[in-house]
Amino acid sequence: MRVEHTGAGAARSPAPWPLYELDLAEARRTGPHPLPFRQFVLKTHSRCNLACTYCYIYESPDRSWRERPVRVPDATMRRTAARIAEHVRAHRLSSVRVDLHGGEPLLGGAAPLLRYTAHVREALPDHCAVSFVVQTNGTLLTPDALAALAGAGIRVGLSLDGGTAAHNRRRVDHAGRPGWPAAARAARLLRDHPGSYAGILCTIDLTSDPGEVLDGLTALRPPALDLLLPHANWSSPPPGVAPDDPRTLTLPHRRPTPYGDWLAEVFDLWWDKDRPAVPVRLFAEIIALLLGLPSSTESVGLSPAATVVVDTDGAIEQVDSLKTAYPYAPATGLDVHRNTFDEALEHPGIVARQLGRGALPAACLDCPLVAVCGAGNYAHRYVAHSGFQHPTVYCADMTRLIRHIAGRLRAEIASASP
């Protein structure tokens, strides 16, 4: 599958694998057929009104946001919509998802979001259903904006770090003022309009009490909750972790597992609730994988990636989490004005994220949890000047969490058996 590249390009590249060392012809010959994109992340605004201290866009090595138009031009909206429709027709897709992102997408108000969705709807063929979600920090969501979004069939997802001011202390504006009061108003507004509520994304903070975070978020009554590991890698380790070199990684179960412990505690609280609990995507995905079902996220499992990003200038990019690796890591060199999404499917980074086991190192292939963990989030596998063919920097934490969930599931099944 691999060919060693010894030229100057590989020596200079921050990620020789997959950019130079992945044999694309061999991967296509022996690997899975390219999977068309089904999720399109469309950037509507390249700036943000918050300055979260851990932001993976504005605090990462990649500063390409400075080079983008602040707002997506209408011509780029129309061209992107045409490219999505072209991809849908080429692959006879029956449904797609469109996520409206930033920066903070509501910095431009609701009107640009309504125009973008209208262009996409107008371009798509009748046989393809489309769902729209805008992901926001909530500080600019007003009743009028929510009504306009709801009228256009756009649901709203919130990004929070918990359900209290203390949990959200890292989410401040550029003057250092807390974003929580405005975000809390948005959460209450969405709680009263469940049809428009898409859920909450929450990045884990080890200094926050797991039970308090779960209770605080549950009180906001989201229809779904996603707990996210902080975007980090072996060369930029996560807070509270000083990992070894992944090439000498052995016996992950003997290493410190602060994130695995935190998540295991949340899982127990969630699992043991008397009343139906809000669905937590990470837990649901791991349970499904343990039961032999496929995953629907890149965070766990071996299902191929089917997400692509279009920035405000029309650039076709890989997922934003790669910005934490090195400058321009998500770049493909393609854009909607000159290129099709099918061309993006041939980029080494996207091919690698669709290879499943073919993209994993020997340490992962020999692991009994490989089908569930899947080496973790692709961005978390990075090592500077080596690339992404490594276990996740959260290897020990994922081992801890998966084994814990498997144990609880096994005990539940045993207690229910006659």
Protein Blocks (a to p, Z undefined) as FASTA:
>chain_A
ZZcdfbfklmmpmblblklmpcfklmmmmmccddddfbdcddfbfcdfbdcfklcklmcm
blklmmpcfbacfklmmmmmmmmmmmmmmnopabdcddddedjfklnojmlmmmmmmmmm
mmpcfklccddddddehlmpcfklmmmmmmnopacddddfbjbfklmmmmccfkopafkl
mmmmmmmmmmmmmmlpgbjcddddfkbcfklmmmmmmmnopabdcdddddddfklccehi
acddfklgghkllpccfklmmmmmmmmmmmmpmbdcdddfklmmmmmmmnopacfbfkgc
jbdcfbdcddfkopacddfklmmmpghklpgoiafklmcfklmmmpmklmmmmnommlpc
fklmmpmklmmnnnpafklmpcghkbjcdcdfklmmmmmmmmmmmmmmmmmmmmmpZZ
